[in-house]
Amino acid sequence: MYVVLGATGHTGSAAASRLLANNKKVRVIARHPGHLVPLTAKGAEAFVADVTDKDAITKAFAGAEAVYLMFPPDPKNPDYFSYANRLIDAYTAGIEKNGVKYAVTLSSIGADKMEKTGRCSACGS
């Protein structure tokens, strides 16, 4: 089983579609079930969850061999780093409690900028 977060976005939908095209079992996660219809029509299993909810993410990762994780930007959040830490906590709990073997993580924050990325460049670790 492969679990794909960000499945309604550009890279997540591409990853899920490629896995499905190769007859892999795929669970896709989103906050809104309607957004997952194009992937469930291809055979994906839908799972509705808030990505910061540890319990929900732990359930979503059950049976997964690999997970594709997103760190979605939230420019309106005044404390993005606290939000990112909640994501990390939820993802880590889900991976550890389910013994997930592989994880691919992607963040697009600041990817379009060579300089002046503000808090992105300040976080460097």
C-alpha positions in Angstrom: 0.0 0.0 0.0 1.2 3.5 -0.9 -0.2 6.5 0.9 -0.1 9.8 -0.9 -0.7 13.2 0.8 -1.2 16.2 -1.4 -2.9 14.0 -3.9 -5.1 16.8 -5.2 -2.0 18.9 -6.1 0.4 18.7 -9.0 3.1 16.3 -7.7 0.8 14.3 -5.4 -1.7 13.6 -8.2 1.1 12.6 -10.6 2.6 10.3 -8.0 -0.8 8.7 -7.2 -1.7 8.4 -10.9 1.6 6.7 -11.8 1.3 4.2 -8.9 -2.3 3.4 -10.0 -1.2 3.0 -13.6 1.3 0.4 -12.3 -1.5 -1.5 -10.5 -0.3 -0.5 -7.1 -2.7 -0.1 -4.1 -3.0 3.6 -3.3 -4.6 5.5 -0.5 -5.0 9.2 -1.1 -5.6 11.8 1.6 -7.4 15.1 1.5 -9.5 17.3 3.6 -12.4 17.3 1.1 -13.5 14.0 -0.3 -14.9 15.5 -3.5 -11.4 16.6 -4.5 -10.3 12.9 -4.6 -12.9 11.7 -7.1 -10.6 11.8 -10.1 -8.2 9.4 -8.3 -10.9 7.2 -6.7 -12.3 6.8 -10.2 -8.9 5.3 -11.1 -9.0 2.9 -8.2 -7.5 4.8 -5.3 -8.9 4.5 -1.8 -9.9 7.9 -0.4 -9.1 8.9 3.2 -10.4 12.2 4.6 -8.1 13.8 7.2 -6.6 17.0 8.5 -2.8 16.4 8.0 -2.1 17.8 11.5 -4.3 15.3 13.2 -2.0 12.6 14.6 -4.7 10.0 15.2 -6.1 10.4 11.7 -2.7 10.3 10.0 -1.8 7.2 12.0 -5.0 5.5 10.8 -4.3 6.7 7.2 -0.8 5.2 7.3 -2.0 1.8 8.5 -0.7 -0.9 6.1 1.5 1.4 4.2 4.9 0.3 2.9 5.6 3.9 1.7 4.2 7.4 2.1 4.5 10.5 0.0 4.4 13.5 2.3 3.7 17.1 1.5 4.4 20.2 3.6 1.8 22.5 2.1 2.4 26.2 2.3 0.1 28.2 4.5 1.0 31.9 3.8 -1.9 33.1 6.0 -0.6 31.3 9.0 1.3 33.8 11.2 3.4 31.0 12.8 4.1 28.6 9.9 6.9 26.9 11.8 4.5 25.7 14.6 2.2 24.4 11.9 5.1 22.6 10.2 6.1 21.1 13.6 2.5 19.8 14.0 2.8 18.2 10.5 6.1 16.6 11.5 4.7 15.3 14.7 1.7 13.7 12.9 3.7 12.3 10.1 6.3 10.9 12.5 3.7 9.3 14.7 2.0 7.7 11.6 5.3 6.3 10.3 6.6 5.0 13.6 3.3 3.4 14.8 2.8 1.7 11.5 6.4 0.7 10.7 6.3 2.4 7.3 9.5 1.5 5.5 9.8 4.4 3.0 8.9 8.1 3.0 9.3 10.7 0.4 8.9 14.3 1.6 8.4 17.4 -0.6 8.0 21.0 0.3 7.6 23.6 -2.4 8.0 26.6 -0.1 10.4 29.1 -1.7 11.1 26.8 -4.6 10.5 29.5 -7.1 12.9 32.0 -5.4 16.6 32.1 -5.7 16.9 34.7 -2.9 14.9 36.7 -0.5 12.9 33.7 0.8 12.5 35.2 4.3 11.8 32.6 6.9 12.6 29.7 4.5 16.3 30.7 4.2 16.4 31.5 7.9 15.4 27.9 8.8 18.3 26.2 6.9 18.4 23.1 9.1 
